[in-house]
Amino acid sequence: MSLETQSLPLQSIEGTPLNPEQARYLSGFFAGVATRGLRFSDSGAAASAVGEASPAQPLEDLVFEERVKRERHPLDAFPKLLDLARANTPPDKEDLFRFKWNGLFFLAPNKEAYMARFRIPGGQMQSFQLREIARVASELTTGYVQITTRANLQIRLIEPKDAPEVLRRIQGVGLHTRGAGADNIRNLTTNATAGIDPLELIDTLPLCHELAQIILNDRAFYDLPRKFNIAYDGGGRVSSVEDTNDIGAKAVLADGKVFFRIAVGGATGHKAFARDLGVLVPPEEINRVICALVRVFITHGNRADRKKARLKHLLESWTLERYLAEAERLLPAPLTRAPLQPGELAYPAAPHAHVGVHPQKQPGLFYVGVHVPVGEITPAQMLGIAELAELHGSGEIRLSVWQNLLLPNIPEASLETVCRSLQAMGLETTQSHLRSGFVACTGNAYCKFAQTNTKAHAAALAGALEKKLQLDSPINIHLTGCPHSCAQHYMGDIGLLGTKTKVAGESVEAYHVFVGGGFGPNQAVGRQVFTAVPFPELEGALEKMLRGYLRQREPGESFQAFTVRHDLDTLQAMFSQAD
């Protein structure tokens, strides 16, 4: 019997000794309970099933989500999904939560159907995979497909009877949905140009794929206290915004060698960027270290209050030194301490480099960054993109955290044909200082939390403002429909948070307006400059804001720098003036 098993208040279940997986699971569960001041009897009495609460902590004392997970592990709920599919009936509240472990989100009350979210590590896909998703969307949904801010795809309006078939077909082309929602590690992200960027320090895609396999094959990573985001950044022109993640690994040079710096606790919806841990980790060790950091969160994260369950909240009561020390207990050796130096994380990233034609590190090859308006793409466009990737590239497609996509490995002789073909599909390959920077969450058309129709509003604003204004530097405008901030409104040059307001006694869609957000070397949380601007007035308000910036900025000054330089009262006055 291992020391880990000996320390548990039970060593067997229904007379059968714990196996190593059960021991790890229960060790983390009991340790997490102990950190909240609760004690279990050490009499050795076994619970009747793995994960069942001990008599000292009845199931009804747990928060709903933790109780549901203890009653039946969500990965064991697939037979129930099959039963509901046979009857074509919706899930109850408990199974609605469990099915998120299979990437299925029931959209009630908005729609009586599922949304499916995939796992696409690093956003890297092959043409045959994109083709199958397009066919699934056409044959088993209404054909609505989104590129997300985690370089991922979502398809919507799947009837319960079709859900198992959707999962089967996605898995049939080597993709997964497992752990795509709820208390899991979400899609792993990295630079969309990893491996092809002339300026990068290291290709992070192999690390992404390695960690994805580790997660898929370790059940312990499917019971976190809350959602968890991990990103790598190997340098280069297209940022992965890794500092907005629970764990961000950023490549740096030290003594002529590539290492990773690790930052933890990012959650921009909670106005928090990840903080540097003060260590340098060699690439061959980074995934081992990341796994240790996640395991500490599994053990010590808050399972009694869902509103305080993110890693950010644990780090509000713990020092970074304590968190690092707990992780090192799971590692073979201490990590190399190296305090962050000023300018060490300087980014070569270029704004909006995810759109347009750019040379790769491979001689004679280019990537074509494709602007997908507000991340909405049709099955017909997906099939066309797959064909272009096969005919003119290497059959590869990259999704980006900017809700766009890239076609890599295009020879120079094919660039004109590829760009012309994409434009014929309604997809732009020319970078726009305005349009290329719009990001929008799902909105209230399909999300029960959203207050506004962000996708439609973003498309309308982008088209209208581009006709009225000529900017000489890029700007990012992020629209999110609720405080969950899926579109990360706090990190946009302009962030728009959906709300409702009264106009002539009627409730209408509106937006709170934030300015000055940024990431990387320009890291900042946006400040609210206007409150509840009705959508019909928003276009005019944004136009005044941008014209005020153009009129009163200093030479070469970015929009973010301009807003940071002024207090909110001054900005309100400047942004309210007619041109």
Helices and strands as residue ranges (DSSP letters): H 3-6, E 12-13, E 16-17, H 20-34, G 59-61, H 64-71, G 74-76, H 78-87, H 93-98, G 99-102, E 104-106, E 114-117, G 121-123, E 124-126, H 127-140, E 145-147, E 153-158, G 160-162, H 163-172, H 205-216, G 219-222, E 230-233, G 242-244, E 247-254, E 257-264, G 268-270, E 275-281, G 283-285, H 286-300, G 306-308, H 311-317, H 320-328, E 336-337, E 356-359, E 365-370, G 373-375, E 376-377, H 379-392, E 396-399, E 405-411, G 412-414, H 415-424, G 435-437, E 438-440, H 454-468, E 477-480, G 489-491, E 494-503, E 506-515, G 520-522, E 527-534, H 535-552, H 559-565, H 568-576
